[in-house]
Amino acid sequence: MVYMTTRAEILIIGNEILSGKIADEHSGFLCREFRALGVDVRRIVVLPDEIEVIAEAIRQAWGRNDLIISTGGIGPTHDDVTIAGVAQGLGRPVVRHPTLESIIRDAYGDQLPDAVWRLAEVPEGAELISATGLRVPVVKVEKLYLFPGVPEIFRRKFEAIKARFQEAPFFLKKIYLAVGEERIVAALERVVKKFPEVLLGSYPVINRPDYQVLLTVESKNAAVLDEAYQDLTANLLGEGILLLKEQRMS
């Protein structure tokens, strides 16, 4: 059985990330969450708060991935230009969404500076994704989901809607080795060629007394994973390479 996997791209938007003033908390979080959901993150791009740069990144991401997540640049200040960049990238005007206008009016009243009403702006054709616990819905434009950059707000919104991204899970097995990578190259290449549905990772560690290399064997096809794992461990044992410890996760 062939398992289809959603390919995702993450756009981290903000001058503060590129200048190092604020650390990016979103990339690692999203990669872990999406892996658990069965989604394959293919690319992470960090962008400045510039409309043209954001627009070009949207155009490029649109053609190569099934799902796009953006974080940052959504707000009332001068540097919140993500909506304008997305709209330009998709060739759409920016419009005010009546539901967002209503939320802002209920929260702050009518007597607001004009800039605050930018919180109600979306690219034309956007829809709002509501969920329990969210006062302000997530803005979605086809396969693009726009999230705010503030980590606490971002995570709350993502957690509220992440079930919609769930698909067939990845299965994972780990192997810990007491030898360096130079001893296992041939065994790894053999498995990669024999099992194209399997993702095989090799990660050296430094200054650990218990193991030198962590191997990960991963696939959405549990049966193929088991076969590849057995083949690999048998091959390693046959070459006299000590398997220290094994662990399976899903």
C-alpha positions in Angstrom: 0.0 0.0 0.0 1.3 3.5 -0.9 0.6 6.1 1.7 0.2 9.7 0.5 1.9 12.3 2.6 1.1 16.0 2.8 4.1 18.2 2.0 4.3 21.3 4.2 6.3 24.5 4.1 6.7 26.9 7.0 7.2 30.6 6.5 8.6 32.4 9.6 8.1 36.1 9.1 9.8 38.8 11.1 12.8 41.1 11.1 13.3 40.3 14.8 14.1 36.7 13.9 16.6 37.6 11.2 18.3 40.1 13.5 18.6 37.7 16.4 16.7 39.9 18.8 14.1 37.2 19.3 14.7 33.4 18.9 12.5 31.4 16.6 10.3 29.2 18.7 8.0 28.1 15.9 10.1 25.9 13.6 11.0 23.2 16.1 7.5 23.1 17.5 5.8 22.8 14.1 8.2 20.2 12.9 7.6 18.0 15.9 3.8 18.6 15.8 3.5 17.9 12.1 5.7 14.7 12.3 3.3 13.4 15.0 0.4 14.3 12.7 1.9 12.4 9.7 2.8 15.6 7.8 6.1 15.9 6.1 7.8 19.3 6.5 9.9 19.9 3.4 11.1 23.5 3.9 11.4 26.3 6.5 12.0 29.8 5.2 12.7 32.9 7.4 11.6 36.2 5.8 11.8 39.9 6.6 8.8 42.1 7.1 8.9 43.1 3.4 5.8 42.8 1.1 7.7 41.9 -2.0 9.8 39.3 -0.3 6.8 37.7 1.3 4.9 37.8 -2.0 7.7 36.0 -3.8 8.0 33.4 -1.0 4.2 32.7 -1.3 4.4 32.2 -5.1 7.3 29.8 -4.7 5.8 27.8 -1.9 2.4 27.6 -3.6 3.8 25.5 -6.5 5.8 23.0 -4.5 3.9 22.1 -1.4 0.4 21.0 -0.3 0.2 23.0 2.9 1.8 26.3 3.9 2.0 27.7 7.4 3.0 31.3 8.0 3.7 32.9 11.4 4.2 36.5 12.2 3.5 39.9 10.7 -0.2 40.0 11.6 -1.2 43.0 13.5 -1.9 46.8 13.4 1.7 48.2 13.3 3.8 49.4 10.4 5.8 46.2 10.2 2.8 43.9 10.1 2.7 43.3 6.3 2.1 39.6 6.0 -1.5 40.0 4.8 -0.4 42.5 2.1 2.5 40.2 1.1 0.2 37.2 0.8 -2.4 39.1 -1.2 0.2 40.4 -3.6 1.7 36.9 -4.0 -1.6 35.4 -4.8 -2.7 38.3 -7.0 -5.7 39.2 -4.8 -6.8 42.5 -3.2 -6.8 43.0 0.6 -10.4 43.3 2.0 -11.9 43.6 5.4 -13.6 40.5 6.7 -17.0 41.3 8.3 -16.6 38.7 11.0 -13.2 40.0 12.0 -14.6 43.6 12.0 -17.4 42.5 14.3 -14.9 40.8 16.7 -12.8 43.9 16.8 -15.8 46.2 17.4 -17.1 44.0 20.2 -13.7 43.9 21.9 -12.7 47.6 21.5 -15.7 49.6 20.4 -16.0 51.8 17.3 -13.7 54.6 18.3 -10.4 53.1 17.2 -7.4 54.4 15.3 -7.7 53.4 11.6 -4.6 51.2 11.9 -6.3 48.9 14.4 -8.9 48.0 11.7 -6.0 46.3 9.8 -6.6 43.4 12.2 -9.8 42.7 10.1 -7.9 42.6 6.8 -7.5 39.4 4.8 -6.6 38.5 1.2 -9.8 38.3 -0.8 -11.4 34.8 -0.7 -10.0 34.0 2.8 -12.1 31.9 5.1 -12.0 31.8 8.9 -11.4 28.6 10.9 -13.1 28.7 14.2 -12.5 26.3 17.1 -13.4 25.9 20.8 -11.5 28.3 22.9 -10.5 30.7 20.1 -11.9 34.2 20.3 -10.3 35.1 17.0 -10.4 32.5 14.2 -7.5 31.4 12.1 -7.3 32.9 8.7 -7.0 30.4 5.8 -6.5 31.1 2.2 -6.9 27.7 0.3 -3.8 25.7 1.5 -2.3 28.6 3.4 -2.9 29.1 7.2 -1.9 32.4 8.7 -0.9 32.5 12.3 0.3 35.3 14.6 3.9 35.4 15.7 3.5 35.7 19.5 4.4 32.2 20.6 1.7 31.8 23.2 -1.1 32.9 20.9 0.4 31.0 18.0 0.5 27.7 19.9 -3.0 28.1 21.3 -4.4 28.6 17.8 -2.4 25.7 16.3 -3.4 23.3 19.1 -7.1 24.3 18.5 -7.1 23.3 14.8 -4.3 20.8 14.4 -6.7 17.8 14.2 -7.6 18.9 10.7 -4.0 18.1 9.6 -4.0 14.5 10.9 -3.2 11.8 8.4 -1.5 8.3 8.3 1.2 8.4 11.0 4.9 7.9 10.6 6.3 4.8 12.4 9.8 5.0 13.9 12.4 2.6 15.2 15.7 3.5 16.8 19.0 1.7 16.9 21.9 2.7 19.1 25.4 1.7 18.0 28.7 1.4 19.8 30.7 2.2 16.7 31.2 5.3 14.5 29.6 6.0 11.1 32.6 4.8 9.2 31.8 1.2 10.1 28.1 1.3 8.9 28.2 3.1 5.6 27.8 0.0 3.4 25.0 -1.4 5.6 23.0 1.9 5.4 23.4 2.3 1.7 22.2 -1.3 1.2 19.0 -0.7 3.1 18.3 2.7 1.4 18.5 1.0 -2.0 16.4 -2.0 -1.0 13.6 -0.1 0.8 12.8 3.2 -1.0 9.7 3.7 1.2 11.9 3.9 4.3 13.7 7.0 5.6 17.0 6.2 7.3 18.8 8.7 9.4 22.3 8.4 11.0 23.2 10.8 13.8 26.7 10.7 15.5 26.9 11.8 19.1 30.0 13.1 20.9 31.2 12.3 24.4 28.6 9.7 25.3 29.8 6.6 27.1 26.8 4.4 26.1 26.6 4.9 22.3 28.3 6.6 19.3 25.6 6.7 16.7 21.8 6.8 16.7 20.0 5.3 13.7 16.4 6.0 12.9 14.3 3.9 10.6 11.0 5.5 9.6 8.1 4.9 7.3 4.3 5.2 7.1 4.1 1.6 6.1 4.6 -0.4 9.3 5.1 -3.7 7.5 7.9 -2.3 5.3 9.4 -0.6 8.3 9.6 -3.9 10.2 11.1 -5.6 7.2 13.8 -2.9 6.7 14.5 -2.9 10.4 15.1 -6.6 10.6 17.2 -6.5 7.4 19.4 -3.7 8.8 19.9 -5.2 12.3 20.7 -8.6 10.8 23.2 -7.0 8.5 24.8 -5.0 11.3 25.1 -8.1 13.5 26.4 -10.1 10.6 29.3 -7.6 10.2 30.1 -7.8 13.9 28.8 -4.3 14.7 27.4 -4.2 18.3 23.7 -3.2 18.7 23.6 -1.6 22.1 19.9 -0.8 22.5 16.7 -0.8 20.4 13.6 1.2 20.9 10.3 1.5 18.9 8.1 4.6 18.8 5.1 5.6 16.8 
